[in-house]
């Protein structure tokens, strides 16, 4: 069964007025979402370009094995690889 919702002329005007009044908020939210997508796309591109996921995967397991003072030198090595 289909249900049709009819909107009277007055309600349409009210809906349009509400949209126009809140358009700046909608527009600001849209810009923020656009910025977020741009930033995440650039981060993804940099991770792919520098093969950072591969570096992290290759270094992840040895860090679990290393302990004590050797851990500090391992972390320095990781920072050099990522830089």
GUNU-206767 format. One record per residue: x negated, y, z of N, C-alpha, C, CB in turn. Coordinates in steps of 0.2 Angstrom, whole numbers, padded with zeros to 4 digits, always signed. Each point is the difference from the previous one (the first is absolute). Glycine has a CB too. Layout:
<pts>
XYZXYZXYZXYZ/...
</pts>
This chain:
<pts>
-0004-0006+0000+0004+0006+0000-0004+0006+0000+0009-0006+0006/-0008+0011-0010-0004+0006-0001+0004+0006+0004-0005-0004-0011/+0001+0007+0015+0003+0006+0004-0003+0006-0003+0001-0007+0010/+0004+0012-0012-0002+0006-0003+0001+0006+0006+0003-0004-0012/-0008+0008+0012+0000+0005+0005+0001+0006-0004-0007-0006+0009/+0012+0010-0008+0001+0006-0003-0002+0006+0004+0010-0005-0007/-0013+0009+0004-0002+0006+0004+0004+0006-0003-0012-0005+0002/+0015+0009+0003+0004+0005-0003-0005+0006-0002+0009-0003+0008/-0006+0008-0011-0004+0005-0003-0004+0004+0006+0008+0001-0009/-0004+0000+0015-0003+0003+0005-0006-0004+0003+0011+0005+0003/-0010-0011-0002-0006-0005+0002-0006+0001-0004+0008-0008+0005/-0007+0008-0012-0005+0000-0005-0004+0007+0001+0006-0007-0008/-0003+0012+0009-0003+0007+0002-0004-0001+0006+0009+0006-0006/-0006-0009+0011-0003+0000+0006-0007-0005+0000+0011+0001+0006/-0010-0006-0010-0006-0004-0001-0006+0004-0004+0008-0011+0000/-0006+0014-0005-0004+0004-0004-0004+0006+0005+0007-0003-0011/-0002+0006+0015-0003+0005+0004-0005-0003+0005+0011+0007-0001/-0009-0013+0004-0005-0003+0005-0006-0002-0004+0010-0004+0006/-0010+0002-0012-0006-0002-0004-0004+0006-0001+0005-0009-0005/-0002+0015+0003-0004+0006-0001-0003+0003+0006+0008+0002-0010/-0004-0003+0016-0003+0003+0006-0006-0004+0002+0012+0004+0003/-0012-0011-0004-0005-0004+0003-0005-0002-0006+0008-0004+0008/-0008+0008-0013-0004-0002-0006-0008+0001+0002+0009+0003-0008/-0010+0003+0012-0007+0001+0002-0003-0005+0004+0003+0012-0001/+0001-0015+0006-0002-0006+0004-0001-0006-0005+0006+0005+0010/-0002-0006-0014-0001-0006-0005-0006+0001-0004+0013-0002+0000/-0014+0008-0003-0006+0002-0004-0006-0001+0004+0007+0008-0007/-0007-0006+0013-0006+0000+0005-0002-0008+0001+0003+0012+0005/+0002-0016-0004-0001-0007+0002-0002-0003-0007+0009+0000+0009/-0007+0002-0015-0002-0003-0006-0007+0002-0001+0011+0001-0005/-0013+0005+0006-0007+0002-0001-0005-0004+0005+0004+0012-0003/-0002-0013+0009-0004-0004+0005+0000-0007-0002+0004+0008+0009/+0001-0011-0012-0001-0007-0002-0004+0000-0006+0011-0002+0004/-0011+0007-0008-0004+0000-0006-0008+0001+0002+0009+0005-0007/-0010-0001+0012-0007+0001+0003-0002-0007+0002+0002+0012+0003/+0002-0015+0001-0002-0007+0003-0002-0005-0005+0008+0003+0009/-0004-0003-0015-0001-0005-0005-0006+0002-0004+0012-0002-0001/-0014+0008+0000-0006+0003-0003-0006-0002+0004+0006+0009-0005/-0006-0008+0012-0005-0002+0004-0001-0007+0001+0002+0010+0007/+0003-0014-0007-0001-0008+0000-0002-0002-0006+0009-0001+0008/-0007+0004-0014-0003-0003-0006-0007+0002-0001+0011+0002-0005/-0013+0004+0007-0008+0001+0000-0004-0004+0005+0003+0012-0003/+0000-0014+0009-0004-0004+0004+0000-0007-0003+0004+0006+0010/+0001-0008-0013+0000-0007-0003-0005+0000-0006+0012-0002+0003/-0013+0007-0007-0004+0001-0005-0007+0000+0002+0008+0006-0006/-0010-0003+0012-0006+0000+0003-0002-0006+0003+0001+0012+0002/+0003-0016+0001-0001-0006+0002-0002-0005-0005+0008+0002+0009/-0004-0002-0015-0001-0004-0006-0007+0002-0003+0012-0001-0002/-0014+0007+0001-0006+0002-0003-0006-0002+0004+0006+0010-0005/-0006-0009+0012-0005-0002+0004+0000-0007+0002-0001+0012+0004/+0006-0016-0006+0001-0007+0002-0001-0001+0007-0004-0004-0011/+0008+0009+0015-0001+0000+0007+0003-0007+0003+0000+0013+0000/+0006-0015-0003+0003-0006+0003-0005-0006-0001+0011+0004-0003/-0015-0004-0002-0004-0006-0001-0006+0001+0006+0003-0001-0013/-0005+0007+0014-0006+0001+0005+0003-0002+0006-0005+0009-0007/+0011-0007+0009+0002-0001+0007+0002-0008+0001+0005+0012+0000/-0003-0015-0005+0001-0007+0000-0007-0004+0001+0011+0001-0007/-0016+0001+0003-0006-0003+0001-0004+0001+0007-0001+0002-0013/+0003+0004+0016-0003+0002+0006+0004-0002+0006-0006+0009-0006/+0012-0011+0005+0005-0001+0006-0002-0006+0004+0009+0005-0007/-0011-0010+0004-0001-0006+0004-0006+0000+0004+0006-0006-0009/-0012+0009+0006-0006+0000+0004+0001+0005+0006-0007-0002-0010/+0011+0007+0010+0001+0004+0006+0003-0004+0006+0001+0010-0008/+0003-0015+0006+0003-0004+0006-0006-0004+0003+0011-0001-0006/-0016-0001+0002-0005-0004+0003-0005+0004+0004+0002-0008-0010/-0004+0014+0008-0005+0004+0002+0002+0002+0007-0003+0004-0011/-0001-0004+0016+0001+0003+0007-0005+0004+0002+0007-0010+0003/-0006+0014+0002-0005+0004+0004-0003+0005-0004-0002-0009+0007/-0005+0010-0007-0003+0006-0003+0000-0002-0008-0008+0002+0010/+0008-0008-0012+0000-0001-0007+0007+0002-0003-0007-0010+0002/+0012+0011+0002+0006+0003-0003-0001+0007-0002+0007-0008+0008/-0011+0012-0004-0001+0007-0002-0003+0000-0007-0001+0004+0012/-0004-0008-0013-0004+0000-0007+0005-0002-0005-0011-0002+0006/+0015-0003-0004+0005-0002-0005+0005+0005-0002-0001-0011+0004/+0003+0015+0001+0005+0006-0002-0004+0005-0004+0006-0002+0011/-0012+0004-0010-0004+0004-0004+0000-0002-0007-0007+0003+0010/+0006-0010-0011+0000-0002-0006+0006+0000-0004-0008-0008+0004/+0014+0007+0000+0006+0001-0003+0002+0007-0003+0004-0009+0008/-0006+0014-0003+0000+0007-0002-0004+0002-0006+0002+0003+0012/-0008-0006-0013-0004+0001-0006+0004-0003-0006-0011+0001+0007/+0013-0006-0006+0004-0004-0006+0006+0004-0003-0005-0011+0004/+0008+0014+0001+0007+0003-0002-0002+0007-0002+0006-0006+0009/-0011+0010-0007-0002+0006-0002-0001+0001-0007-0004+0002+0011/
</pts>
